[in-house]
Amino acid sequence: MLSGCSGRCRTLRTAACLWREGMLHLAKNDPVKAEAMQRQALDLIRGIGGFSVLQARIHNNIGVILSCAGRNTEANREFATALDLLHGRVAPETGLHTVIAKNYRSTLASQHGESTQPDMALAI
């Protein structure tokens, strides 16, 4: 055990490993495993409470995974949830908010027949 690292700290480290490894699975073309790991990380973060911005990043990752798998309606819901979590916490002109908003608009466009891809810049 790391000296001075509380249970909450260990949970955050575990969640970080899960979401990063999950995105590696997406890069290896395994979206099922990638999504499962993101959701596991999200459950851990929710379990300790707070961390809305971190939850938003994970929802963005899940949205990217779903969008890459052609599940745009579900992806759109994840991006919308991420934006809701950022509301009042992160300014709309910041990079995080901008990327998630672009991903949200991208999935809306794809639902109307336009060909677009999510921005994976913050899918880490």
C-alpha positions in Angstrom: 0.0 0.0 0.0 1.2 3.5 -0.8 2.0 5.6 2.2 -0.6 8.3 2.7 -2.9 7.0 0.0 -6.4 6.6 1.3 -9.0 4.2 0.0 -10.5 7.0 -2.1 -7.0 7.6 -3.6 -6.6 3.9 -4.5 -10.1 3.9 -6.1 -9.2 6.9 -8.3 -5.9 5.2 -9.4 -7.8 2.0 -10.2 -10.4 3.9 -12.2 -7.7 5.8 -14.1 -6.0 2.5 -15.1 -9.4 1.1 -16.2 -10.3 4.0 -18.4 -6.9 4.3 -20.0 -6.6 0.6 -20.6 -10.2 0.6 -21.9 -9.2 3.1 -24.6 -6.3 0.9 -25.5 -8.8 -1.8 -26.2 -10.6 0.5 -28.5 -7.4 1.1 -30.4 -7.0 -2.7 -30.7 -10.5 -2.8 -32.2 -12.2 -4.4 -29.1 -15.0 -1.9 -28.4 -16.9 -4.4 -26.2 -14.0 -4.6 -23.7 -13.3 -0.9 -24.1 -16.9 0.0 -23.1 -17.0 -2.5 -20.3 -13.8 -1.0 -18.8 -15.1 2.6 -19.1 -18.3 1.6 -17.4 -16.4 -0.1 -14.6 -14.3 3.0 -14.1 -17.4 5.2 -14.1 -19.0 2.9 -11.4 -15.9 3.3 -9.2 -15.9 7.1 -9.5 -19.6 7.3 -8.8 -19.1 5.1 -5.8 -16.8 7.5 -4.1 -18.9 10.5 -5.0 -18.2 13.8 -6.7 -15.6 14.2 -9.5 -18.2 15.4 -12.0 -15.6 16.5 -14.5 -13.9 13.1 -14.3 -17.2 11.4 -14.8 -17.8 13.7 -17.9 -14.5 12.6 -19.4 -15.4 9.0 -19.0 -18.9 9.6 -20.5 -17.1 11.2 -23.4 -14.9 8.1 -23.8 -18.0 5.9 -23.7 -19.6 8.1 -26.3 -16.5 7.9 -28.6 -16.5 4.1 -28.2 -20.2 3.8 -29.0 -19.9 6.2 -32.0 -17.0 4.2 -33.4 -19.2 1.2 -33.1 -22.0 2.9 -35.0 -24.2 3.2 -32.0 -24.8 6.9 -32.4 -28.1 7.3 -30.5 -26.4 5.8 -27.4 -23.2 7.9 -28.0 -25.3 11.0 -28.2 -26.8 10.3 -24.8 -23.3 9.8 -23.3 -22.1 13.1 -24.8 -25.2 14.9 -23.5 -24.6 13.4 -20.0 -21.0 14.6 -20.1 -22.1 18.1 -21.1 -24.7 18.1 -18.2 -21.9 17.1 -15.8 -19.7 20.0 -17.0 -22.5 22.6 -16.8 -21.5 25.3 -14.2 -18.1 23.5 -13.6 -16.2 24.0 -16.8 -16.4 27.0 -19.0 -17.8 26.3 -22.5 -14.6 27.7 -24.2 -12.3 25.2 -22.5 -10.8 22.3 -24.5 -12.7 19.6 -22.6 -16.1 21.3 -23.1 -15.3 22.1 -26.8 -14.4 18.6 -27.7 -17.4 17.0 -25.9 -19.7 19.5 -27.5 -18.2 18.8 -31.0 -18.7 15.0 -30.4 -22.3 15.7 -29.3 -23.0 17.7 -32.5 -21.2 15.0 -34.6 -23.5 12.2 -33.4 -26.5 14.4 -34.0 -25.3 15.0 -37.5 -24.7 11.3 -38.1 -28.3 10.6 -37.0 -29.4 12.8 -39.9 -27.3 10.9 -42.4 -24.1 13.0 -42.3 -20.8 11.2 -42.2 -18.7 12.3 -39.2 -16.3 10.9 -36.7 -15.9 11.7 -33.0 -12.9 13.7 -31.8 -10.7 11.2 -29.9 -8.5 14.0 -28.5 -9.9 13.6 -25.0 -10.6 9.9 -25.2 -7.8 8.8 -22.9 
